[in-house]
Amino acid sequence: MKMKSKKKVLLCITGSIAAYKSPEIIRILKSKGFEVKALMSKNACNFITPLTIQTLTGQDLPPYYDSNNTEYSMHHINLAKWADVILVAPATADIISKLTCGDAGNLITSTILASKAKTLIAPAMNKNMWDSQSVQGNLRVLNERDIKCIAPGIGSQACGDYGSGNMASPNSVINSIINDNSKEYSFFLNKKVLITAGPTQEKIDPVRYISNYSSGKMGYALAEVMYDYGAQVTVITGPSHERRQSGINYIDVVSAKEMHDITVEHSVDYDVFIAAAAVADYSPIDTYHKKIKKDGDFITLKLKQNIDILASITTKYPNRINVGFAAETNIIDDEIMAKLKKKKCDILIANEVGGGKGFNSNYNKATIYTKNEKTGIGFDSKINIAKKIISFISKYYSC
Ligand code: CTP
């Protein structure tokens, strides 16, 4: 990842339980060569101690306003000029509202108002607060003023609710700072991404199923890369043992039918859909509640074709960004172009499977097809293949 010239980060910590992630943000920033200073709101001091933050940053002054200290008289201006980047993490609904109004009533808001530094905010709040028209309206205003929002993740919340509003992970926040000028970041920031990943399992009886060798690695890698570029990512995943990244919403399914139904349910307001799952093409017509007993040399299973998830989504939402995969042992251009047309997607990524590539491997060899062009992206680790695909998508749709 290319580091920008920006080196001095002012971290503003406001009063949310997510403040427990702030020391980790400081630690990672410093390990990546950034100089860090911090400010804390009064409420943030109720969640973590100013001493922790001052010790980690190594700054001279404590990270909060001290009215008895004369060194504070021009502190907001000094900090405003010092910072290359201002990062508000966690950013509460309250600070977001104050920034929208141009409030200068405390050290954090007055510093941001006085600064020309690139400013990013990492919101953290309850899902209903996050979804509220007030917060979303404020974020739109801030976005127009080039104060970028690092999308929160979806998950269980401190209050017991489940939904959007959890502050992005420290790594994701830092990647946003590093990438904030990249085309990919500008493209994916706050986009809603839906990905199918992994295999599906089609039940025969309580002990048997039909499936394939897919591990889910490619879909999970794509999810992580887009999450790092600021997208809100939901992965609808068949059985997979891959590591899960906090902040990404994973929904577990087993069969093709379940994957289809959940994908359709979540497709209402997505911006980007990537069908990376290796969906079983057929499933047994009859499933048995008891184990099928051995009886004779042969057995016949009647299978029916599963519904095509990608085609269902592209038919319903032809004008959104729809990307498919084609897993092939032998890639033939005409066949891929026919699949692209049949599946009605703009981009189809053909990957070779078998021989250590594709299924259940950390490596992949892929070629990206659109109706007009074919771009080879070579043999590489799945995470690098994911980055190349994401970069291609952002370029393709920015043109
Ligand atoms: N796909 C899907 N639902 C299915 C089958 C496939 O969404 N029931 C999606 C896959 O996730 C992939 C694309 O369609 O993005 C192509 O999958 P692939 O297995 O290569 O093609 P099939 O349509 O299954 O055709 P075939 O196996 O005959 O090549």
Boltz pocket constraint, residues with backbone or C-beta under 6 A from the ligand:
constraints:
  - pocket:
      binder: B
      contacts: [[A, 196], [A, 256], [A, 275], [A, 276], [A, 277], [A, 278], [A, 279], [A, 280], [A, 281], [A, 306], [A, 307], [A, 308], [A, 309], [A, 310], [A, 311], [A, 323], [A, 324], [A, 325], [A, 326], [A, 327], [A, 328], [A, 343]]
      max_distance: 6.0
